[in-house]
Amino acid sequence: MKKIVKLISVLLLVVLSTNVYAANYELKELIPTGIETTIVTNNFSYRTFSYDGEGYIKFKSIKNLKEEELPLSFSIAFFDEKKKNIGTMNYCNKDNKIAGKEEKPISISITQEYLASGSVKDIKYIAMLDDNITCKTEGKDYYLGQTVEEIGYAKNNTLNRDSTLFLKVIGVVGGVVLLIFIYNFMFTNSYENMDGDDVRIGYRKYNKKLAAEREEELKRNPPKPKEKVKTKTDEVLLQEEAAKNEDKDGTDLHNFYK
């Protein structure tokens, strides 16, 4: 029984000691100095790597998960004791390629060229950002001063300050237009009907106003009577008038009806 207890105790100690020096971390997650972890991306498996605190990142192995040959690459950010970024290593070695499904151990020296602030001794945390498959090598100060949670947000956001200001102006203008629309919709009849009746109502009111103005103008300045156009001479008119007034009692037609 005592042997079993001792065996269990030894196993517990082994498990606990292993957990102290190895843990599972993800991309863009702080990894303290001396802690080993494995991170897998779409292209590589970075197996059992850590920062030793003396200027070296050591990988037990890096495996190429693809079928085709790939240059050895990754992006690792460095952080101080306040968990603020002090530099970024965008590593890509096109001369040191890994064949498809192949894996190899590697140890890389962290030099001052990868740091934008402080020194190698200031590195207290690292974070694997991505596998740098685009093979960039510049940008050690790209995330300077940011926390790991902030990394990639401000810099990778396609909106710069000018774009943000422009969007704010558009938002203000849009808000004003919206307020005008709501005011007209609620307190006027401008948008009473959406089929055009509001336009016709407006024209009817305008036409009534014009008619009233014309009527008022006619009262102030009545039009002159139109002169009759003569189609007959004065002599013909006098003859016609005389014919109407002559006595028709002695005519043959009058005698016929007696």
Secondary structure, 3 states (H helix, E strand, C coil): CHHHHHHHHHHHHHHHHHHHHECCCCCCCCEECCCEEEEECCCEEEEEEEECCCCEEEEEEEEECCCCCEEEEEEEEEECCCCCEEEEEEEEEEEEEECCCCEEEEEEECCHHHECCCCHHHCCEEEEEECCCCCCCCCCCCCCCCCCCCCCCCCCCCCCHHHHHHHHHHHHHHHHHHHHHHHHHHHCCCCCCCCCHHHHHHHHHHHHHHHHHHHHHHHHCCCCCCCCCCCCCHHHHHHHHHHHHCCCCCCHHHHHCC
